[in-house]
Amino acid sequence: MLAASLVSGCALDSERIGAAGPELAGRYREAPGRSAKAVSQDWLAAFGSRELTELGSMTLDGNLDLGAALARFAQAEAQMMIAGAALYPQINASQSASRSRSPGTLGASSGPFTPNYNSNFNIGLSASYVIDFWGRNASLAEAGRIGAVASRFDYDTLVVTTLATLANAYFQVLVAQDRLLYARDNIRAAERVLNAIRARVDVGTGTALDVAQQESVLANLRVNIPVLERQAQQQKNVVAALLGRTPESITVKGGRLSALALPQVKPGLPSQLLLRRPDIAASEARLLAGEANIVAARAAFLPTITLTGNASLASAALKNLLRADALALSVADSLTQPIFDGYNLQGQLDARRGQRNELLANYRKAIVSALTDVENALIAVRKYAEQERLQAMAVTAARRAYDISQQRLNEGVIDIVILLNTQTNLFSAQDALTLVRYQRLLAIVSLYQALGGGFTREYVDPMLAADPAITVPASLPAEATP
């Protein structure tokens, strides 16, 4: 049986497959195939807003979701310590003292009855150690360690997501403020047109219908003001919540979208993304932990060897407790070999294999999703830049038409319908340009997020980053049975 166990033990690591991912192309479809450094961890500063950069730092310090994620990481580290405890001897100290009284009626059938008193004093040490001959405890400890690393990767994923959410909320504040600025400018322009139309009515070249139509335009513009003010204030409250602050405790000034920089982001190579996405790193770590759990489940079929030892001092009198004659010693070893357990161990092994296969599918999905995120972000950045350029041309043309129509209105040679159309076109074009620029900024944020937001796994766990088990084999090995 021992020989068979040794042969089985040699094959325990045969199911380690490493991080088997899909094939990667040499370049992104929407970007040249050139290597590039990881994006800066302080990528919010690239937009050129000091307030946004400061809000990012405050978010990292105060965000409550990040605080909860750090607490989960601390729990994972504690679980790692628990999982590794089996690798070490268990040593316990004990101390006891007792005094008992036996009734005299137990020792004699007739009096006088004299009770008996007994004392017992004991000081001892006990130790036990499970010899990890098959590596079961080491595999469980490894799974616990890698699980803690995965928890840290989860924290980094949340950091990137939270900063992206902050940027989006801040940009929405700026969008609302820009649209408010345009709306108020348009209201003033519409009021000037209304005064001009009333002047035409006074001299008999305008009609009451012309006045009513312009008043309708002006009223519709004024309706938008409270809507945009509500949006701006609510987004400021969203920013406060991301900082872990109450709305009244923080002031967000905002500004203009046009004042923000439009950073140029280099995506690098698809293969570099595997080291720069914390969600991929977390999936890979969980896969490696799942493989370690399979090794541990297979080792459970093999004998367990336990060494135990006890040393104690015992005496009926306290004054004799520390004498050499009071010393008691015992040493023992035991070997336990599962023979039949109703297929419990086999079920546990099959469950671990199923979990490993699920983790492998999740790992592959994480890679595919990450590459898709980058491609979609690159498409969005390019297309929104083109759309913004075309929309700016539309605003310029609408502005020119509006200026001409205003001039002809003052000259009294324009139809009011043409004026109303040029007004509507200009106001809509300005609003659309603001929204397109906002979408372009969101696309840049999405690209930063898709590229990992400055994450690199080496600074988190160099041991995992250099783990030789992290490979990309061409195919999966066939599953073995114990």
Secondary structure, DSSP 8 states (H G I E B T S, - for coil): -HHHHHHHHHTGGGG----------SS-TTS-S-------TTGGGGG--HHHHHHHHHHHHH-HHHHHHHHHHHHHHHHHHHHHGGGS-EEEEEEEEEEEEE-GGGT-SSSS---EEEEEEEEEEEEEEEE-TTSHHHHHHHHHHHHHHHHHHHHHHHHHHHHHHHHHHHHHHHHHHHHHHHHHHHHHHHHHHHHHHHHHHHTTSS-HHHHHHHHHHHHHHHHHHHHHHHHHHHHHHHHHHHTT--GGG-------GGGS---------HHHHTTT-HHHHHHHHHHHHHHHHHHHHHHTTS-EEEEEEEEEEEESSGGGTTSGGGEEEEEEEEEE----STTHHHHHHHHHHHHHHHHHHHHHHHHHHHHHHHHHHHHHHHHHHHHHHHHHHHHHHHHHHHHHHHHHHHHT-S-HHHHHHHHHHHHHHHHHHHHHHHHHHHHHHHHHHHTTTT--GGGT-HHHHT-TT----SS-------
